Amino acid sequence: MAQAGRLLADVFAHLDRLDLAGMSTMQVNDLVDEFIVHTLAARPASKGQYGYAYALNASRNDVVCHGVPSAHEILQNGDIVNFDITLEKNGYIADSSKTYLVGDVAPAARRLVQVTYEAMWKGIRAVRPGARLGDVGHAIERHARRNGYAVVRDYCGHGIGREMHEPPQVLHWGRPRTGLVLREGMVFTIEPMLNAGRDAVRTEDDGWTVVTHDGQLSAQFEHTVAVTRQGFRVLTLRAGETMPH
C-alpha cells in the first residue's frame, strides 16, 4: 500500500505542474489516465468501479464530490477544483484528493480551501493506536466550525486495501472517545468536505455529481493513512508536503 501511495503522490506532482486555466476536466482526466497507465505502470482504480468510466472525479466550485469529467467543462481563472484519484498497484489501492486554485482565486474561496486542508490534518493528527474514530471526526468538525464552515455528513472516509472501499466508515464529525478503537496496521482514508454555506447536498441527474444545496462553494482534501505503533503514516504524502500548524 505504501508503494501505491507513493505512486499516487507522483500523480499529484504531475498535476501540480499543469496550468489548469483553459483546460477541460476531461483533458485533465486523460492526462492522469495516461500517466498512471504508461508512466507508472499502474491502474486507475476508479475506472470500472460501480460502473464509473474515468480515472478521476473533478469537483469544481459548488460540486462537493463525484464530479464527472467533461470536455465541455473548462476550468476558468478563479475556480477551485478538487481532483480525487485512486490508483492500484500489485493488488493494493491508494486514494487521495487535492483542491486546486485556478489562477487568481478570491480570498473567501482561498480561505475555504486552506481551512479544509487544515481540517484534514487535524483528523490525521488524532490517529494513533488506542484512539477512536470519534476523536478523528471531532478534531475535523471542531476546526471547521471554529472557522465558520459546515462539514458534509452524507459522505465519509473509508477503510482501503485490496478494495477501494472497505470497513470502517470514517466520519468527519463525532464525539471524543467514541467509535471504533484504532489499532496498528489499520489503513483508511480521511477526506473531509467543507461547505462555505450549509452542509446540505443533492445529487444531480447524472447520478454521480453531488453539489451543495445552496450553491455555495465546497472544498475537499484526502489522504490514505496507516495506523503505526507510534501514531500514523500518511501513505499518499506528496513531496514537500508538511503538516500545517
C-alpha positions as CSV (number, residue, x, y, z in Angstrom):
1,M,0.0,0.0,0.0
2,A,2.9,2.3,0.7
3,Q,4.1,1.7,-2.9
4,A,0.7,2.6,-4.3
5,G,0.6,5.7,-2.1
6,R,4.0,6.9,-3.4
7,L,2.9,6.4,-7.0
8,L,-0.3,8.3,-6.4
9,A,1.7,11.2,-4.8
10,D,3.6,11.2,-8.1
11,V,0.3,11.7,-10.0
12,F,-0.4,14.8,-8.0
13,A,3.1,16.1,-8.5
14,H,2.4,15.7,-12.3
15,L,-0.9,17.7,-11.9
16,D,0.9,20.4,-9.9
17,R,2.9,21.3,-13.0
18,L,-0.2,21.9,-15.2
19,D,-1.6,25.3,-16.0
20,L,-5.2,24.3,-15.4
21,A,-6.8,27.6,-16.6
22,G,-8.4,26.9,-20.0
23,M,-8.1,23.1,-19.7
24,S,-11.2,20.9,-19.7
25,T,-11.7,18.5,-16.9
26,M,-11.7,15.7,-19.5
27,Q,-8.3,16.8,-20.6
28,V,-7.0,16.5,-17.0
29,N,-8.7,13.1,-16.7
30,D,-7.0,11.8,-19.9
31,L,-3.6,13.1,-18.8
32,V,-3.9,11.4,-15.5
33,D,-5.1,8.2,-17.1
34,E,-2.1,8.2,-19.5
35,F,0.4,9.0,-16.7
36,I,-0.9,6.2,-14.3
37,V,-1.0,3.5,-17.0
38,H,2.0,4.3,-19.2
39,T,4.4,6.1,-16.9
40,L,3.7,4.4,-13.6
41,A,2.6,1.0,-14.9
42,A,-0.4,1.1,-12.5
43,R,-4.2,1.1,-12.9
44,P,-6.7,3.9,-12.3
45,A,-8.8,2.1,-9.7
46,S,-11.9,4.2,-10.2
47,K,-12.3,3.1,-13.9
48,G,-15.0,0.4,-13.9
49,Q,-15.7,0.7,-10.2
50,Y,-19.5,0.9,-9.7
51,G,-19.8,1.5,-13.5
52,Y,-17.7,4.7,-13.4
53,A,-15.8,5.3,-16.6
54,Y,-13.0,7.7,-15.7
55,A,-9.6,7.9,-13.9
56,L,-10.7,10.7,-11.6
57,N,-13.5,12.8,-10.1
58,A,-13.4,16.5,-11.0
59,S,-15.4,18.6,-8.5
60,R,-15.5,22.3,-9.3
61,N,-16.7,25.2,-7.2
62,D,-20.1,24.1,-5.7
63,V,-19.5,20.4,-6.6
64,V,-18.9,18.6,-3.3
65,C,-17.7,15.3,-4.7
66,H,-18.0,12.7,-7.6
67,G,-17.9,15.3,-10.3
68,V,-17.7,13.6,-13.7
69,P,-15.0,15.0,-16.1
70,S,-16.3,16.6,-19.3
71,A,-14.9,18.0,-22.5
72,H,-17.4,20.9,-22.1
73,E,-16.3,21.9,-18.6
74,I,-13.5,24.4,-19.0
75,L,-11.5,25.4,-15.9
76,Q,-11.6,29.2,-15.5
77,N,-9.5,31.8,-13.7
78,G,-10.9,32.0,-10.1
79,D,-12.2,28.4,-10.0
80,I,-11.4,25.9,-7.3
81,V,-11.5,22.3,-8.4
82,N,-10.9,19.0,-6.5
83,F,-9.3,16.1,-8.3
84,D,-10.0,12.8,-6.5
85,I,-7.8,9.9,-7.8
86,T,-7.4,6.2,-6.9
87,L,-4.5,4.1,-8.0
88,E,-4.0,0.3,-7.8
89,K,-0.5,-1.3,-7.9
90,N,0.1,-5.0,-7.4
91,G,-3.4,-5.5,-6.0
92,Y,-3.3,-2.7,-3.4
93,I,-5.2,0.7,-3.7
94,A,-4.4,4.2,-2.5
95,D,-6.8,7.1,-2.6
96,S,-6.1,10.8,-2.4
97,S,-7.6,14.2,-3.4
98,K,-6.5,17.8,-3.6
99,T,-8.4,21.0,-4.2
100,Y,-6.5,23.3,-6.7
101,L,-6.7,27.0,-7.0
102,V,-7.1,28.0,-10.7
103,G,-5.4,31.3,-11.4
104,D,-6.4,34.3,-9.3
105,V,-8.9,33.0,-6.7
106,A,-11.0,35.2,-4.4
107,P,-9.8,35.4,-0.8
108,A,-13.0,33.7,0.6
109,A,-12.5,30.7,-1.7
110,R,-8.8,30.6,-0.9
111,R,-9.6,30.6,2.9
112,L,-12.2,27.7,2.5
113,V,-9.5,25.6,0.7
114,Q,-6.9,26.3,3.3
115,V,-9.2,25.5,6.3
116,T,-10.3,22.3,4.6
117,Y,-6.7,21.3,4.2
118,E,-6.0,22.1,7.9
119,A,-9.2,20.2,8.9
120,M,-7.9,17.0,7.2
121,W,-4.6,17.3,9.1
122,K,-6.4,17.9,12.4
123,G,-8.1,14.5,11.8
124,I,-4.8,12.8,10.8
125,R,-3.0,14.1,13.9
126,A,-5.7,12.4,16.0
127,V,-4.7,9.0,14.6
128,R,-2.7,6.6,16.9
129,P,-3.2,3.2,18.5
130,G,-5.9,3.4,21.2
131,A,-7.5,6.5,19.8
132,R,-11.1,6.2,18.5
133,L,-12.6,7.2,15.2
134,G,-14.8,9.7,17.1
135,D,-11.6,11.5,18.1
136,V,-10.7,11.9,14.4
137,G,-14.2,13.2,13.4
138,H,-14.3,15.6,16.4
139,A,-11.0,17.1,15.5
140,I,-12.1,17.8,11.9
141,E,-15.5,19.2,12.8
142,R,-14.2,21.4,15.6
143,H,-11.8,23.1,13.3
144,A,-14.4,23.5,10.5
145,R,-17.0,25.0,12.9
146,R,-14.4,27.4,14.5
147,N,-13.8,28.8,11.1
148,G,-17.5,29.1,10.1
149,Y,-17.8,26.1,7.8
150,A,-20.1,23.1,7.7
151,V,-18.9,19.5,7.4
152,V,-20.7,17.4,4.8
153,R,-22.2,14.5,6.6
154,D,-23.5,12.5,3.7
155,Y,-20.1,11.2,2.7
156,C,-17.2,9.9,4.7
157,G,-13.7,8.3,4.7
158,H,-13.3,4.5,4.5
159,G,-11.1,1.6,5.0
160,I,-9.0,0.7,2.0
161,G,-6.7,-2.1,0.9
162,R,-7.3,-4.6,-1.8
163,E,-10.7,-3.0,-2.3
164,M,-11.3,0.7,-2.8
165,H,-14.0,0.8,-0.1
166,E,-13.6,-1.4,3.0
167,P,-14.8,-1.1,6.6
168,P,-14.7,1.0,8.7
169,Q,-16.6,4.2,7.8
170,V,-14.5,7.2,8.9
171,L,-17.0,10.0,9.7
172,H,-15.7,13.6,9.7
173,W,-17.6,14.6,12.8
174,G,-18.1,12.8,16.1
175,R,-17.7,12.8,19.9
176,P,-14.3,12.2,21.5
177,R,-13.6,8.8,23.0
178,T,-16.4,7.1,21.0
179,G,-16.4,4.8,18.0
180,L,-14.0,2.1,16.8
181,V,-10.7,1.8,18.6
182,L,-7.7,2.3,16.3
183,R,-5.1,-0.5,16.1
184,E,-1.7,-0.7,14.5
185,G,-1.9,-1.8,10.9
186,M,-5.3,-0.3,10.1
187,V,-5.4,1.8,6.9
188,F,-8.2,4.2,5.9
189,T,-8.9,7.5,4.2
190,I,-9.5,10.8,5.9
191,E,-11.3,13.1,3.4
192,P,-13.3,15.9,4.8
193,M,-15.6,18.0,2.6
194,L,-16.3,21.5,3.9
195,N,-19.0,23.8,2.6
196,A,-19.0,27.6,2.8
197,G,-22.7,27.5,3.5
198,R,-24.9,24.8,4.9
199,D,-24.0,21.1,4.9
200,A,-27.0,20.0,2.8
201,V,-26.1,18.5,-0.6
202,R,-28.0,17.0,-3.5
203,T,-27.1,14.6,-6.4
204,E,-27.6,15.8,-10.0
205,D,-29.4,13.9,-12.7
206,D,-26.3,12.1,-13.9
207,G,-26.5,10.1,-10.7
208,W,-22.9,10.9,-9.7
209,T,-22.3,14.7,-9.3
210,V,-23.0,15.9,-5.8
211,V,-23.5,19.7,-5.3
212,T,-24.1,22.0,-2.4
213,H,-27.9,22.6,-2.0
214,D,-27.4,26.3,-1.6
215,G,-25.0,26.8,-4.5
216,Q,-22.1,27.9,-2.2
217,L,-18.5,26.6,-2.6
218,S,-17.2,23.3,-1.3
219,A,-13.6,22.0,-0.9
220,Q,-12.1,18.7,-0.1
221,F,-8.7,17.1,0.7
222,E,-7.9,13.4,1.2
223,H,-5.1,11.2,2.2
224,T,-4.7,7.5,2.8
225,V,-3.4,7.0,6.4
226,A,-2.0,3.9,8.2
227,V,-2.0,3.5,12.0
228,T,1.5,2.8,13.2
229,R,3.0,1.8,16.5
230,Q,4.0,5.4,17.2
231,G,1.0,7.1,15.6
232,F,0.3,7.4,11.9
233,R,1.9,7.3,8.5
234,V,0.4,9.2,5.5
235,L,0.9,6.8,2.6
236,T,-0.1,9.3,0.0
237,L,2.1,12.2,1.3
238,R,3.3,14.4,-1.5
239,A,6.9,15.6,-1.9
240,G,7.5,18.7,0.1
241,E,4.2,18.4,1.9
242,T,4.3,19.2,5.6
243,M,1.6,19.3,8.3
244,P,0.2,22.8,8.8
245,H,0.5,24.2,12.3
